[in-house]
Amino acid sequence: MQVVTKLIADLAVSTAKIANLAVTTAKIDNLAVDSTKLADLSVSTAKIIADAVTGAKIRLANTEWLRARNAADSADLNLIRANATDQTEIDGQVVFVNVLAPQSAAAPLVGNDLCNKTYVDSQVGSGFNMESRTVTSDEATAKQLTLAAAPAVPTETMVSFGGVVQFYGDDFVVVGTTLDWSGLGMDTIGVVAGDKLVIAY
């Protein structure tokens, strides 16, 4: 019996043994993942070898911007992204639609800015017409042709003949819808059937 009692006493779970095996705050603190350990193990730019990240490693989600810091290092700048309709945007402006042509909704500000069609149309006005004509034998004989519409300002009519700009009054005149070159410069040059004229008014 004394042996049994000894074994029971030796194997008993006492408060001393519980205290010895208990997980204390000291042990938690020692093993805890703190900001210092995270910083030590984190992947920083210093740990990435120069030119090591290839295109296979980079793929942004749709509508997510590729960003850069501004010169003052105070904010991020949105550079380029694919928007929700799969159009390419640069700084919020759609620049490619189905990769056909660069696009911008903004009006030009300086001399080398690209102009969009809406802006050009607003500057030219709705009265602008351009005709590409092949002179018929009847027109060559009559030395005149009929335009699709009467120019708003006849003297501002422009004619290109053989790639050379002709001058109103010297080479041709316009009366109503009739462009006439009889006895003028274009008559001297000799407009014949099949000649190409580009007329803008």
Secondary structure, DSSP 8 states (H G I E B T S, - for coil): -HHHHHHHHHH---HHHHHHHS--HHHHHHH---HHHHHHHS--GGGS-TT---GGG----TT--EEEE-TTSSSEEEEEEE-TTS-EEETTEEEESTTSSB---S---STT----HHHHHHHH-TT--EEEEE--HHHHHHTEEE-SS--SSGGG-EEEETTEEE-BTTTBEEETTEEE-TTSHHHHH---TT-EEEEE-
